[in-house]
Amino acid sequence: MKNTFKLLAKGGVIGIANIIPGVSGGTMAVVMGIYEPLIEAIGNFFTNSERRKSYFIFLLKVLSGAGIAIIVLSWVMDYLLIHYESYTYLFFIGLIAGSIPSIYRTHPEMKINLISLVTFLAGVALILGMFFSFPENLQAKNPVEVNINPSSAFMLFISGIFSGGSMIMPGVSGSFILVLLGQYHIVIRAVKHFNLVPLFFLGIGIAIGIWGFAKMIDYFLKRFPKETMYFILGLLFASLIPIFPGLPSGFIPVLLSIFVVLAGGWISYRLGMREREDEVRR
C-alpha cells in the first residue's frame, strides 16, 4: 500500500506538470526517480511478455495518479481561461519566452550556420503554415463549446502526436505543445466536461506520438542536436503570434499584463536554469 500511494503521488505530480505549460512531466519523473522505469515499462510493454504484468501494474498506478491530477486541475485552468483569458495567455507567452534561453543552452555549440538557420525557419514555417491554414483552430480563444469538424479533428490529432512525443522527454512540456498549437483550452474543457470525442482524436495522436514521434525526436537529438534545437526554437518564436491575445485598454491593465508576462518568463527561466544545474550536478 505504501508503494502504491507513492506511485500514485508521483503520478499526480507528473499529471500536474503535464497540464501546466512550461513544466515538463518528463523532468518531474527524472526528479522523482521513476523516469527510467517509466520509459522501460512503456518501451517494453508489448515486447517483454515476462514482465508485462509488472509493467501494467506500475503504469496503472502512475497513470491513475496523473489522470486524477489532470482532471482536478483542468477545472482550475478552465476557470482562469474563462475569467482571465488574456492574462492567462500572456502568462503562457512569458513561460514560452522564458524557456528560450535554457533551450538555447541545451547544446554546447549553438553557433548559427546555414543548416541551423534552415531548420529554425522550418520550425517557424510549420507553425505559421498551420496558423494560416487553420486560423480558427490555432488562435488563442475561449471556446464556449468544442465543435468537432474535419479541420478541428485534424488539429487535435496532430497536436496529440507532438504533445505525446514531448510528454516523455525531460525538459519539454506536453501542454506547452498544446499551447503552441492553440489546442490547450479545447483540451482542458474536454477533460473537464468528459467530452470524449475531441479526447478520442487527441488520444490517437498521443499514442502515435509516444510510440513513433518520440523515437524520431530521440534519433535527431542524438545525431543532429543543434539543428533539432534550432527547429524547436523556430516553433517557439512563431508560436508567440497565434497565441497573443492582444493588450487590454487602460494604464493599469497594461501594467498588469506586462507584470504577468514577466512573471511567466521569470518562472520558466528559473525552472530551466535549475534543470541545467541539476544536470551538471548529476
CORJOVEN-V686237 format. One record per residue. N is the residue number from 1. RES is the residue in one small letter. BURIAL is # if it has 16 or more other ideal C-beta (glycine too) atoms within 10 Angstrom, else .. Layout:
N RES BURIAL
N RES BURIAL
This chain:
1 m .
2 k .
3 n .
4 t .
5 f .
6 k .
7 l #
8 l #
9 a .
10 k #
11 g #
12 g #
13 v #
14 i #
15 g #
16 i #
17 a #
18 n #
19 i #
20 i #
21 p #
22 g #
23 v #
24 s #
25 g #
26 g #
27 t #
28 m #
29 a #
30 v #
31 v #
32 m #
33 g .
34 i #
35 y #
36 e .
37 p .
38 l #
39 i .
40 e .
41 a #
42 i .
43 g #
44 n .
45 f .
46 f .
47 t .
48 n .
49 s .
50 e .
51 r .
52 r .
53 k .
54 s .
55 y #
56 f .
57 i .
58 f #
59 l #
60 l .
61 k #
62 v #
63 l #
64 s #
65 g #
66 a #
67 g .
68 i .
69 a #
70 i #
71 i .
72 v .
73 l #
74 s #
75 w .
76 v .
77 m #
78 d #
79 y .
80 l #
81 l #
82 i .
83 h .
84 y .
85 e .
86 s #
87 y #
88 t #
89 y #
90 l #
91 f #
92 f #
93 i #
94 g #
95 l #
96 i #
97 a #
98 g #
99 s #
100 i #
101 p .
102 s #
103 i #
104 y .
105 r .
106 t #
107 h .
108 p .
109 e .
110 m .
111 k .
112 i .
113 n .
114 l .
115 i .
116 s #
117 l .
118 v .
119 t #
120 f #
121 l .
122 a .
123 g #
124 v #
125 a .
126 l #
127 i #
128 l #
129 g .
130 m #
131 f #
132 f .
133 s .
134 f #
135 p .
136 e .
137 n #
138 l #
139 q .
140 a #
141 k #
142 n .
143 p .
144 v .
145 e .
146 v #
147 n .
148 i .
149 n .
150 p .
151 s .
152 s #
153 a #
154 f #
155 m #
156 l #
157 f #
158 i #
159 s #
160 g #
161 i #
162 f #
163 s #
164 g #
165 g #
166 s #
167 m #
168 i #
169 m #
170 p .
171 g #
172 v #
173 s #
174 g #
175 s #
176 f #
177 i #
178 l #
179 v #
180 l #
181 l #
182 g #
183 q #
184 y #
185 h #
186 i #
187 v #
188 i #
189 r #
190 a #
191 v #
192 k #
193 h .
194 f .
195 n #
196 l .
197 v .
198 p #
199 l #
200 f #
201 f #
202 l #
203 g .
204 i #
205 g #
206 i #
207 a .
208 i #
209 g #
210 i #
211 w .
212 g .
213 f #
214 a #
215 k .
216 m .
217 i #
218 d .
219 y .
220 f .
221 l #
222 k .
223 r .
224 f .
225 p .
226 k #
227 e #
228 t #
229 m #
230 y #
231 f #
232 i #
233 l #
234 g #
235 l #
236 l #
237 f #
238 a #
239 s #
240 l .
241 i .
242 p #
243 i #
244 f .
245 p #
246 g .
247 l .
248 p .
249 s .
250 g .
251 f .
252 i .
253 p .
254 v .
255 l .
256 l .
257 s #
258 i .
259 f .
260 v #
261 v #
262 l .
263 a .
264 g #
265 g #
266 w .
267 i #
268 s #
269 y #
270 r .
271 l #
272 g #
273 m .
274 r .
275 e #
276 r .
277 e .
278 d .
279 e .
280 v .
281 r .
282 r .
